[in-house]
Amino acid sequence: MVTTEEIERRIEEADAARSVKRTEAARRVGELVQQRTELAEKLSEIDRKLGDVLVGASDVIGIDELAKFTDVPAADLAQWRDGRKSTRARRKRQTASTPAPKISPSAPPTLAGPRTSAADASTRAPVPVP
């Protein structure tokens, strides 16, 4: 029969080998994720530059013509061009069904409702609500 000490030694030995493998796996994953992150940032910058060039040259050469000259699919070129445009913030346009609110300069300001606490009422004045 195996002694308690021998069982503990065997478990520690098995755990040590597993721990080395786990450490190596985690280290390698961390390195690869770091490499991937750096490459993704570089690729994103290249995509942005491609989009800038495509938009900048659009007055002298179109996507279809560029595709013909470069053997790059027009869909890819359009995606880079359009991806560049979509990174800018866009303003919402008001439609005819949602008119802008009208503010009348002659209308008196609306005051806030009554306070629920006596302390609030005695220390604060009502505030006009736009």
NORZI-V976750 format. One record per pair of residues at least 4 apart in sequence whose ideal C-beta (glycine too) atoms are under 6 Angstrom apart, sorted by the first residue. I is the first residue (numbers start at 1). J is the second residue. D is the distance in whole Angstrom. If there is no record, write none. Layout:
i/j/d
I/J/D
I/J/D
//
This chain:
i/j/d
2/6/5
2/7/6
15/19/6
47/80/6
50/80/4
51/80/5
51/81/5
51/83/6
51/84/2
52/56/6
53/57/6
54/80/6
54/81/4
55/81/6
57/61/5
61/65/5
61/66/6
63/74/5
63/77/5
63/78/5
64/74/6
66/70/6
66/77/6
67/72/6
67/74/4
67/77/6
72/76/6
72/77/6
78/82/6
79/83/6
94/98/6
109/128/3
110/129/5
111/126/4
112/126/5
112/127/5
112/129/6
115/120/4
115/121/4
120/124/6
//
